Amino acid sequence: MAGISEQEFFATIREALSRRGPAVDLPDDLEVARVVDPKADLPALMAANAEQMLLKVYRVADEPALVAKVMELLAGIGAKKVMLPAEDIPGRETILAALQEKGIVVGDPDKSDEHFTADAGITGVESAIAETPSLFLSSGGHRRRLASLAPPVHIAVLRVEQIVPDLLDWGAAHAGEMPASETLVSGPSKTGDIELIMVLGVHGPKEEHIIILG
């Protein structure tokens, strides 16, 4: 909006948000609209659905295997610098030690520019959805949105118990106040706007890797 100050702009947004009313309640019976059996093998279902969305999913049994897979992926792209925020990433300290041993630079997550010169970003997730399939990432605390958005390769690490069947379960578990930012990632960045040709990595990572621990 031209001709107004930054303070006026944000005041307009805050005033609009104050009128949004109460959140819409989810159906009492989630089974009515459910498309995924909660008793299904959720990691296998997520992996099958992810393949169609150009997501690459790997399942590892323990932390050593997790670290080995992370280092294998980084070696595959010849990574020299990665972002590893100080958030709750399974095996983070062991991953950090492996990076240091290999001489891979770990960027400062508090400096925005660092993310744009990194070869990969490694993050945890709040949860994952087997149905769509999607990764749920939020901001706040030590989490850094840019670690999953700016580098050309994003490696998401999650525990098997973080996977929920479908969007209904995800919505029920995340009712209440929203953080400053929530992102659902269902594949690498892509567009077909230019002559209807699919191009990856236009607005974000061109590769999305998911490592499921457990």
Secondary structure, DSSP 8 states (H G I E B T S, - for coil): -TT--HHHHHHHHHHHHTTS-S-----S-GGGT--S-TTS-HHHHHHHHHHHTT-EEEEESSHHHHHHHHHHHHHHTT-SEEE--SS--TTHHHHHHHHHHHT-EE--TT-HHHHTT-SEEEE--SEEETTTTEEEEE-BTTB-HHHHHSSSEEEEEEEGGGEESSHHHHHHHT-S---S-EEEE-SS-EE-TTTT--EESSSS-SEEEEEEE-
